[in-house]
Amino acid sequence: MFHLRSPRLIFSLLLCLLIGCAPIGPSTIVPARFDYNDAIIRSFDEQLLLNLVRLRYQDSVQFLDVSSVVSSYHREVGAELSPSVSAGSELSVSAGASGNFTWSESPTISYTPLQGEDFATRLLAPIKPTTILLLARSNWGLQRLLLCTVQQVNELLNGGYIGGVAPLKVTRFERFERLVELLRLLEENSFIQLSTFKGDEDHVVIAPGPIPFTEEAKGWAQEIRTLLQLDVAGRGAVNLEADSFPRKPTSVVMSGRSLLGVMAFLAQHVDAPPEHVTEGLVRLAKGPDGLPFDWSRLTHGLFEVHSGTVSPQRAYVKIYYRAHWFWIDDADAESKATYTLLGQLFWLQSASTPIQAPVLTLPAR
């Protein structure tokens, strides 16, 4: 007679069979893809904010790019059947069963430090007018773009020269600020539009339309021509060029900041702790009146980074540096938009310098 003394036998064998036959690859795509995506973008945002804070303190900056992410998955399934036979007054047969299942993930993440030619191309090269045009066509708005990315338009300076560090004095910005305000009014009311010359994408045109100029708009346009010292009659288009000095009287010459210059500019909007200011750990630029310059006079609330000793409860992005927390408030839509613009500039500046990823050899399992 045959007796089955282990009722788990059939269940264990079926479980091992089902696990062993189930495909492991497709089931990992959804959680792995979204988890890695979230981790990479979160770490990029934190790294970018960390470097902004470093620039506020005149510390060295460094970027590590995630050049590749490769994950391999390993699965092992096993089952064991242990029968036993005993002879007595009647023949007795029993069996025991056991099963095991192991699963593991082996991610290979490669980092590439930003250095050498790639560092120079991405961080030190001036931002081209065509890049600003591309972003303007994506509805970023001329005000935010010009204030953040432009160093000079004709003879108008945007708060002095800003490279890797902020200037010691900010004495010339009112006329540039007025220019940006007038362009914002014209753009928001659809009195002007941006385009490029046919066959010459390095030249940007600021042209009238699509809404016909009102008398008020004509007054704004005339004030712009006066500020830029342009010799343009009526509603003629204006040729926008990059660093073409000496300029033509019918052209607007724009000098773009480098990405590092944009970062140094935005770093001045990092709220340094009062004790760090007192200790001289941060650099304070002087305004026309000789007092510490209020950089919000240029950006009008477009960007702000807070600081404190307690971790914020509502932060879009935050980092811990020099025993303090620095963060962007999650409810500050303007600062979040400017921060997103900075991230897009970072990737646009690297578009022409692809990262060389290492060659990986993964074992087949």
Secondary structure, 3 states (H helix, E strand, C coil): CCCCCCCHHHHHHHHHHHHHHCCCHHHHHHHHHHHHHHHHHHHHHHHHHHHHHHHHCCCCCCCEEEEEEEEEEEEEEEEEEEEEEECCCCCEEEEEEEEEEEEEEEEEEEEEECCHHHHHHHHHCECCHHHHHHHHHCCCCHHHHHHHHEEEECCEECCCCCCCCCCCECCCCHHHHHHHHHHHHHHHCCCEEEEEECCEEEEEEEEECCCCCCHHHHHHHHHHHHHHCCCCCCCCCEEEEECCCCCCCCEEEEEECEHHHHHHHHHCCECCCHHHHHCCCCCCCECCCCCECCCHHHHCCCCCEEEECCCCCCEEEEEEECCEEEEEECCCHHHHHHHHHHHHHHHHHCCCCCCCCCCCCCCCC
